[in-house]
Structure formats: C-alpha cells, structure tokens
Amino acid sequence: MLFGDKNMLLVFRVVFMGIKNPIKAIVFDADGVIVRPKTWFFVPAKQKYGIPKKVFLEFIHGDFQRCTTGGLELLDVLPPLLEKWGV
C-alpha cells in the first residue's frame, strides 16, 4: 500500500483529488518522522538475526549517523558490519 498506511493514502487522495495544477513533488518518509513505524528497526533485527538492541543502536547512533551526514559511505560500512553480525 502507498506509504504503508491506509490513513496516509486517504489523506493523499483527499488532498490531491481535483487539483488542476500538476503535482510538483512527492515526499516519502523513510525514517519514521512523518509516519511512525509499527515497530522500531531493532526489534526485527533481534528477532530475525539475533542482533542485540544495544549493538544495533550503537551502529545507528555511530557509523549510520555519520553516513547520513556524509562522513562515511554506507556501502563501505555495511559489508564488514553484516559479516560481523553473521547476516
């Protein structure tokens, strides 16, 4: 489902139906700021791969944070990390 949420799809339809000007941009929420996820990322990481919450959050608040600001490249950081985690 678009945006992963029925309510968001309804809002999208109501807001954009009948507008004569074409849509200039669509914003996708990938980090949970606008649309809250049903579960946080560390929950399936623990359930599916056995990665402890503390270890996962250390990555999120450390190297991943530096990746989001251009300090590190995610493609350089992930392979050794996934190997370390056994994923």
N, C-alpha and C positions, 0 to 999 in steps of 0.2 A: 504494500500500500504506500502511496506517496507520502513522504515524511514519516512513515511508520506509525501514523497516529490518525485515527478516523476523525477526531476533532479538528486536527490541523487541516485535513483535506476539506472538511466542511467549511472552515474559515477561508481557505484558498478559493473555493468555489463561490462563496458569497461575496468576497471582496472583488474578485476579478470578473465575474459574470456581468456582461453588459457594458463593460468599459470599452469605449471606442478607440482609445489610444492603445497601441500595441505595448505589451509588457517589455520593459527595458532591461530588467534584471530579476533573477530569482535567487534568493539567499537560501542555502542549505545549511542546516545546523548539524555540524559533525561532532561537536564537543559537548553537547548537553546544556548549553547556556540557554537556548530558547525552549527547546523541548527536552524535558528531563527523561533520562532513560529509566526503564523499569528496574534495572539493576545496574550497579556500578561494574566497571570493567574487571576489577579484581575478583569479583565473585565467580564468573565463568572461568577465569584464569586458574583459580584454585580448584574449581570443580572438574574442569576438563583436563588440565595439565598438571595439577598439584603444585602450582606456584604459590607460595605463601603470600598473604596480603602484604606483609611488611616488605618483602623482597620486591613485589610488583610496584608498590608505591614508591620505593626508593628509586626505581627506574623512572617512574612517571615524574617525580619531583626533581630528579637529577638529569640524566642524559636526555630524556624525552623533552624536558623543559628547554634544554639547550638546543635541541633540534628545532623546536618551534620558533626560536629566535634567530636561527641561522648559525649558531655557534658550533653545531655538529651536523653531520649528514645522517639521517635516519637509516639509509641504505648501508652505511658503514657501521652503525651501532647495532642494528638488529641481528645480523647473522651470528656474530660471536655470542651475543646475549641468548638467542634462541638455542644455540648449541649448549651453552652453559646450563640453561633451564631444561634441556632434554626435549625440546619441542621440535 
